[in-house]
Amino acid sequence: MKSLNTFLILLIISSTSAMAGNIQVSNISLSGQNTSLNTYQVQFDLIWENSWRTSTLESNWDAAWVVIKYRETPGTTWLHGSVLSGGSIFPSGITGDFAGATGVFIHRDSDGSGDFPGTGIQLQLNYGGTPDDAVLEVCVLAIEMVYIPQGAFVVGDDSPNGDGNFQAGATTNPFSITSEGAITLGGNLSTNLNVLNNGNFPVDDFSSATTQSLPAAFPKGFNAFYTMKYEISQQQYADFLNKLPLSATANRYDADNLGQSGYQISDSGAAPELYTTTTPDRACNFISWADVAAYADWIGLRPMSELEYEKACRGTRPAGADEFAWGSSFIAVNAYNYGNQGTPSEQISNAAVGTGNAIYSVTDLTNNIPRRCGIVAASAVNKTRQETGGSYYGVMEMTGNLWEQTITVGNVEGRQFTGIHGNGVINSSGNATIGTTWPSVTIAPIADGTGVRGGSYTRIAFDITVSARDLVNFDIAGRFSDVGGRLVRTAP
C-alpha cells in the first residue's frame, strides 16, 4: 500500500452524518504505514455543536460513533475498516471507547459543554488482506450518539388510557426493571411484566391469563448503551447507499418514493450510481425493517428494543401518566409555522413556550412531512427539556416526527433478539448478515418481531406518549411515509 510520501495519489473522502449537531469530519490524512502490522494512522478532525458531559445526578454524555470504510481505487468494493485501540491517539480532553475493532465512541473525558474540540484524532486502521502498494480511498463516518448509563428504571406510566401499556401484574403501576435477568411476561403477580389491556395491534401473546418468558439475553435497558441522538437522516441513508454495489441498492432503495411526503433521496440513474438528497438533515422516512437492519449491520450498530426506548426517554425518574419524552403530559396545541423548509436551518417560528414541543398531527399541519433532525431543540425559545422536546438523557425527537422501529417483547420472534451488534458487513443483496438473532432479516419481506414506538407527524397526542404500544407488534415489512429509524449499541 502506497503511503503519503509516494507519487501515487491517495483519494481521501470526509463524510458527515446527523447534521442536526453540525457534525463534521475534515482534514483526513494517512501516515505511518506499518507493512509488518498492515496498519495506517488515519488522522482527522471531528467537531460538532452542543456537545456535553455531566456527572450531576447521573454520568451522561454525548459522543460520536466513528467507523472507517475504505476501498482500493479505482472503484472496488467498499470494505469495513478495523480500528485498533492500541495504536490510536486522542488529543487532550478527548477519549475513545472502542467496540472491538468495529468502531469507536469518541467523547469528552471530563465534564464540559459547547463545541466538541476533536482536532488531530488518529485511529489506527488495519488493512489486512489489502496489498501494501494499493491506492486507498478512505471514508470516515461519524454519527452523534448519547450515552444511557446503567441503572434501574420503570416501564408503563399509570395511565388508564393506554393500549398495551406495560404494568406490574394485575396492578396499574409501572413495572420496575432492575437487572438484565429473565422476566416473566403476563400473569397477575406484581413481579411479572404485564400489559394494561390487549388494545395494541396485533395483540401481545401474553396477558393476565397467559405467560411467556423474556430471556436474559434480550436487551432490557438496564445495562448501559448508546443511542443515536437523532433519527436516521436522509444524508446518512444516502451515504449508506453510495457505498453499496448495484446488486444491493436494488433492494435498499425505491425511486418511486422520491418526492413523496418529504422523501428527497434521488438516484443519478447512470453507472456508477450516485445517491444525493436536497434535504440532508431531514429525518429519513420510507425505510423498512430490512432497510434499517441492513444499515445497522453496515454501520456497526443494532436495533433498539422497546424497553430501551422507554429507558432512553424516561431515564431513572418515576413515570407520569400520559407523559411524553420530555417528562410531562403537556404539549403544543397550535400548528407550527416553518421557515427555511428543507434546509439545515429549517426552524419553527412559533414554537410553544412553557410546554412540550413535538412534530405531530396537530403541529405539523403544513405540508405534513417529517422535519429536520433536531428542529425542535433549535427552535425552542427557552432551552428547557420540555420546550426542546428532549428526553431525560438529551435524546431528541423520541416523541413524534417519525415512528421509531423497535424490537418487541410481544411475540416469540421479537424475544429471540439478543442484542448482537452489526459488524460492518452486509451481503451483495444488501441484506444484514447478522444471523437469526435479529428478527426476520433473512426472510424479507416478513418483519415479525418488529414494531414501532414514539409516534409520528401523522399521529394524535395519545399515540406519541412514551408508554403507548399501539403498534409495537406491527411489523414494518414495507416502506411507510411516517416510519424512520434510530439505532443503538451496548456500551463497551
Protein Blocks (a to p, Z undefined) as FASTA:
>chain_A
ZZfkbmbdcddddddehklnopacehiacehiafklopacdddddddehiacdfehiacd
ddddddddddddehiacddddddfklgccdehiacddehjlbccdddfbdcedjdddehi
acdddfehiafkbccdddddddddddddeddddedjhiakbghiacehjbfbdcddfbfb
dcdeejjbfkbccdfblmbccddfbdfkbccdddfklcghlagcdddfbdcdfklmmmmm
mmpcfklmmmmccfklgopahiacdcehiacdddddfblmbccehiafklmmmmmmmnop
acddfklmmmmmnmmadcdehiafkopabdcfbdcddehehiakbccfkbcehiacdddf
klmmgopaaddehklmmmpmblcfklnopafkopahkgghiacddddfkbmklmmpgoia
cehiacfkopafebjmbghklmccbfghiacehiaakbcfklmgfklcklmmmccfbccf
kbccddddddZZ
